[in-house]
């Protein structure tokens, strides 16, 4: 039998974090454990009915059974631009500053193929969503990590970026509200980033899928609100978390027209665009009644309160998140991230994500996802309080 050797680029990749979590979960289930899965961030609530109904209607329309355009239907791009203007006060040209994506993950992974040559640098937060580094490695680039520390509000220290890295940098990735740390950023910070990018000639890729998952009246800012941001960067967004549409794979990138065109050129050679019926449903999501989003925030607020209060009662020192559906908790004294996650699984049947799976600077933390119902979260903290550390 022929032995097919994998490409060298694959040998550089660590095991994909969430695939490894799935493996460990199945091992625990095979032992008969009742698992409370707080690992992967996949919303448990259904997509709102008015969006589902529109997809069902559109699927029956033969007009949408043909190849779509890679950049997205004009009407969908107009809906995206309208949503950005209503939500952030940002005016976009739908024709040149918006492109549809098959989920934002796809666009984030493909962006380096358009702008990174072998040997170029991307500046990637640590800890971070793994795809920023993976897309860079696929393009032959080099990752320079920007540690996110609790003492700095889990924002990258822009003054500490090595001069040589700034000179070689092609992309700086940002993600606020942040996964996994739940930190948030304001327009003042974004303006500093935009100024740094303009001075050194790199582009900014702001990943913002959690902007609508906020608590206690907090409203997340868009990178594109900052002075100078439109000249240096783009923002990635998706309908996955805002409207419980993770499986639909409906996202978009907006911002600098040259960057959008570069990403679009990659997409014309790799995919055939987003199914138009999904785009039609996406229009209804963006332009329709937003009470479903407020209802979602209420659900996650209740869950956050139950879980954070329970973990504090168990002895963990943590802050309540202002955004996202995650809780970023420090491991108890004497535990590494992996050891604490393993302890939770073996003693309590609770799946949490080790913080170091998002990068070395995540060591000492675990991430919990609030994507199970309130009663199961109460059961999770009760188990933790019984078993202890």
BELSULMO-V277162 format. One record per residue. N is the residue number from 1. OMEGA is omega as a letter, one per 30 degrees, with the letter a starting at -180 (NA if undefined). BURIAL is + if it has 24 or more other ideal C-beta (glycine too) atoms within 12 Angstrom, else -. Layout:
n | omega | burial
N | OMEGA | BURIAL
N | OMEGA | BURIAL
This chain:
n | omega | burial
1 | a | -
2 | l | -
3 | a | -
4 | a | -
5 | l | -
6 | l | -
7 | a | -
8 | a | -
9 | l | -
10 | l | -
11 | l | -
12 | a | -
13 | l | -
14 | l | -
15 | a | -
16 | a | -
17 | a | +
18 | l | +
19 | l | -
20 | l | -
21 | l | +
22 | l | -
23 | a | -
24 | l | +
25 | a | +
26 | l | -
27 | a | -
28 | l | +
29 | l | -
30 | l | -
31 | l | -
32 | a | -
33 | l | -
34 | a | -
35 | l | +
36 | a | +
37 | l | +
38 | a | +
39 | a | +
40 | a | +
41 | l | +
42 | a | -
43 | l | +
44 | a | +
45 | l | +
46 | l | -
47 | a | +
48 | a | +
49 | a | -
50 | l | -
51 | l | +
52 | a | +
53 | l | -
54 | l | +
55 | l | +
56 | l | -
57 | a | -
58 | a | +
59 | a | -
60 | a | -
61 | a | -
62 | l | -
63 | a | -
64 | a | +
65 | a | -
66 | l | -
67 | l | -
68 | l | +
69 | a | +
70 | a | +
71 | a | +
72 | l | +
73 | l | +
74 | a | -
75 | l | +
76 | a | +
77 | l | +
78 | l | +
79 | l | +
80 | a | +
81 | l | +
82 | l | -
83 | l | +
84 | a | +
85 | l | +
86 | a | -
87 | a | +
88 | a | +
89 | a | -
90 | l | +
91 | a | -
92 | l | +
93 | a | -
94 | a | +
95 | a | -
96 | a | -
97 | l | +
98 | l | +
99 | l | +
100 | a | +
101 | l | +
102 | a | +
103 | a | +
104 | l | +
105 | l | +
106 | a | +
107 | l | +
108 | a | +
109 | a | +
110 | a | +
111 | a | +
112 | l | +
113 | a | +
114 | a | +
115 | a | +
116 | l | +
117 | l | -
118 | a | -
119 | l | -
120 | a | +
121 | l | +
122 | a | +
123 | a | +
124 | l | +
125 | l | +
126 | g | +
127 | a | +
128 | l | +
129 | a | +
130 | a | +
131 | l | +
132 | l | +
133 | a | +
134 | l | +
135 | l | +
136 | a | +
137 | l | +
138 | l | +
139 | a | +
140 | a | -
141 | l | +
142 | a | +
143 | l | +
144 | a | +
145 | l | +
146 | a | +
147 | l | +
148 | a | +
149 | a | -
150 | a | -
151 | l | -
152 | a | -
153 | a | -
154 | l | +
155 | l | +
156 | l | +
157 | a | +
158 | a | +
159 | a | -
160 | l | -
161 | a | +
162 | a | -
163 | a | -
164 | l | -
165 | l | +
166 | a | +
167 | a | -
168 | a | +
169 | l | +
170 | a | +
171 | l | +
172 | l | +
173 | l | +
174 | l | +
175 | l | +
176 | f | +
177 | a | +
178 | l | +
179 | g | +
180 | a | +
181 | a | +
182 | a | +
183 | l | +
184 | l | +
185 | l | +
186 | a | -
187 | l | +
188 | l | -
189 | a | +
190 | l | +
191 | l | +
192 | l | +
193 | a | +
194 | l | +
195 | l | -
196 | a | +
197 | l | +
198 | a | -
199 | a | -
200 | l | +
201 | l | -
202 | l | +
203 | l | +
204 | l | +
205 | a | +
206 | a | +
207 | a | +
208 | a | +
209 | a | +
210 | a | +
211 | a | +
212 | l | +
213 | a | +
214 | a | +
215 | l | +
216 | l | -
217 | l | -
218 | l | +
219 | a | -
220 | l | +
221 | l | +
222 | l | +
223 | a | +
224 | l | +
225 | a | +
226 | l | +
227 | l | -
228 | a | +
229 | a | +
230 | a | +
231 | a | +
232 | a | +
233 | l | +
234 | l | +
235 | l | +
236 | l | +
237 | l | +
238 | l | +
239 | a | +
240 | a | +
241 | a | +
242 | a | +
243 | l | +
244 | a | +
245 | a | +
246 | a | +
247 | a | -
248 | a | +
249 | a | +
250 | a | +
251 | l | +
252 | l | +
253 | a | +
254 | l | +
255 | a | +
256 | a | +
257 | a | +
258 | l | -
259 | l | +
260 | l | +
261 | l | +
262 | l | +
263 | l | +
264 | l | +
265 | l | -
266 | a | +
267 | l | +
268 | a | -
269 | a | -
270 | a | -
271 | a | +
272 | l | -
273 | a | +
274 | l | +
275 | a | +
276 | l | +
277 | l | +
278 | l | +
279 | l | +
280 | l | +
281 | l | +
282 | l | +
283 | l | +
284 | l | +
285 | a | +
286 | a | +
287 | a | +
288 | a | +
289 | a | -
290 | l | -
291 | l | -
292 | l | +
293 | l | +
294 | l | -
295 | l | -
296 | l | +
297 | a | +
298 | l | -
299 | a | +
300 | l | +
301 | l | +
302 | a | -
303 | l | +
304 | a | +
305 | l | +
306 | a | +
307 | a | +
308 | l | +
309 | l | -
310 | l | +
311 | l | +
312 | l | -
313 | l | -
314 | l | +
315 | l | -
316 | l | +
317 | a | -
318 | l | +
319 | l | +
320 | a | +
321 | l | +
322 | a | +
323 | a | +
324 | l | +
325 | l | +
326 | l | +
327 | a | +
328 | a | +
329 | l | +
330 | l | +
331 | l | +
332 | l | +
333 | l | -
334 | a | -
335 | l | +
336 | l | -
337 | a | +
338 | a | +
339 | l | +
340 | l | +
341 | l | +
342 | l | +
343 | l | +
344 | a | +
345 | a | +
346 | a | -
347 | a | -
348 | a | +
349 | a | +
350 | l | +
351 | l | +
352 | a | +
353 | l | +
354 | a | +
355 | a | +
356 | l | +
357 | l | +
358 | a | +
359 | a | +
360 | a | +
361 | l | +
362 | l | +
363 | a | +
364 | l | +
365 | l | +
366 | l | +
367 | l | +
368 | l | +
369 | a | +
370 | a | +
371 | l | +
372 | a | +
373 | a | -
374 | a | +
375 | l | -
376 | l | +
377 | l | +
378 | l | -
379 | l | +
380 | a | +
381 | l | +
382 | l | -
383 | a | +
384 | a | +
385 | l | -
386 | a | -
387 | l | -
388 | a | -
389 | NA | -
